[in-house]
Amino acid sequence: METQLNAISKIVQARREKLGLTQEELAEKLGISTPTLQFIEQKRRYPSLPLLFYICAYLGLKVEIR
């Protein structure tokens, strides 16, 4: 079973790549460090809830809370 962190990581990375953004470009647009985004995409760090909402809003993703 895929963990939430795996799902978040895959979705963020796939959407970023679909939009043609590098990690550096997206991190700059979000106002976070590149290593922070890298840790999220590498499944090494959960984003905070506010950051997750911000990332999703910027990438045009919908957040569903169950």
C-alpha positions as CSV (number, residue, x, y, z in Angstrom):
1,M,0.0,0.0,0.0
2,E,1.3,3.4,-1.0
3,T,1.9,5.8,1.9
4,Q,0.6,9.3,1.9
5,L,4.1,10.7,1.6
6,N,4.8,8.5,-1.5
7,A,1.5,9.8,-3.1
8,I,2.3,13.4,-2.3
9,S,5.8,13.1,-3.6
10,K,4.8,11.5,-6.9
11,I,2.0,13.9,-7.6
12,V,4.0,17.0,-6.9
13,Q,6.9,15.9,-9.0
14,A,4.7,14.7,-11.9
15,R,2.8,18.0,-12.0
16,R,5.9,20.1,-11.7
17,E,7.5,18.2,-14.6
18,K,4.2,18.4,-16.7
19,L,4.4,22.2,-16.2
20,G,8.0,22.2,-17.4
21,L,9.4,23.6,-14.2
22,T,12.7,22.6,-12.6
23,Q,12.8,22.1,-8.8
24,E,14.7,25.3,-8.5
25,E,12.1,27.3,-10.4
26,L,9.2,25.9,-8.5
27,A,10.9,26.4,-5.1
28,E,11.6,30.0,-6.0
29,K,8.0,30.6,-7.1
30,L,6.8,29.0,-3.8
31,G,9.3,30.9,-1.7
32,I,10.9,27.8,-0.3
33,S,14.4,26.4,-0.6
34,T,15.2,24.0,-3.3
35,P,16.3,21.4,-0.7
36,T,12.9,21.6,0.9
37,L,11.2,20.8,-2.4
38,Q,13.8,18.1,-3.1
39,F,13.1,16.4,0.3
40,I,9.3,16.4,-0.4
41,E,9.8,14.9,-3.9
42,Q,12.3,12.3,-2.5
43,K,9.9,11.2,0.1
44,R,12.2,12.4,2.9
45,R,9.9,15.1,4.3
46,Y,6.2,15.8,4.7
47,P,5.3,19.4,3.8
48,S,3.4,21.3,6.5
49,L,-0.3,21.5,5.8
50,P,-0.2,25.2,4.9
51,L,2.7,24.5,2.5
52,L,0.9,21.5,1.0
53,F,-2.1,23.7,0.3
54,Y,0.1,26.4,-1.2
55,I,1.9,23.9,-3.4
56,C,-1.4,22.4,-4.6
57,A,-2.9,25.8,-5.3
58,Y,0.1,26.8,-7.3
59,L,0.2,23.6,-9.3
60,G,-3.6,23.6,-9.9
61,L,-4.2,20.5,-7.8
62,K,-7.2,19.8,-5.6
63,V,-6.7,18.8,-2.0
64,E,-9.1,16.3,-0.5
65,I,-9.1,15.7,3.2
66,R,-10.8,12.6,4.5
